[in-house]
């Protein structure tokens, strides 16, 4: 049997603790509802584009995947300085750095290839399957990521591609079972709306404003556990 001891302050102190924590929990609920509403706005913006002409992604962008140098050959990895990403980085946000690196020899002796800054990444398998990331530096990837880069940014913006595919997540994976994976053919066949360049810029700007608001709300949510802990320390 567990022998757990808890502090037992006077009743009036207990009531103060409960009241203050309940206020925080009400605030937390409101913040989570706001985050949910803001997140719903992004696919709504994409859905509003349905009246525009749809074009296959492979007509708009270069699409490819990476590779993994053999883990059995140390020369492909040791002291490597070439960034190399796995599909776990695809978390619907920007990617600013890598935690794994390969050597020039590893790059030459595998299917790994460079993707340029401002490439959209989309996970083909695993827990992040169908989720995207926006690459903010030149990097290689493994074979479980597709890299998508605009052929002509005077027609379609790279950042617009990222936000559209992010907003289409449910549609992209809707026919996949738990064990199915995406492949490059599926990615190439995705059709996206292509409004005018000025409309693309407007949508990107609106989504960036929404994401800034979401980030601010999530920062406030992250502070709530600390505030609860402060209340307990204050009274106990």
Helices and strands as residue ranges (DSSP letters): H 11-47, E 54-56, G 57-59, E 61-65, G 74-76, E 82-85, G 87-89, E 93-95, E 100-102, H 104-108, E 114-115, E 120-123, E 132-135, E 139-141, E 145-150, H 158-167, H 169-173, H 184-189, E 191-193, H 197-235
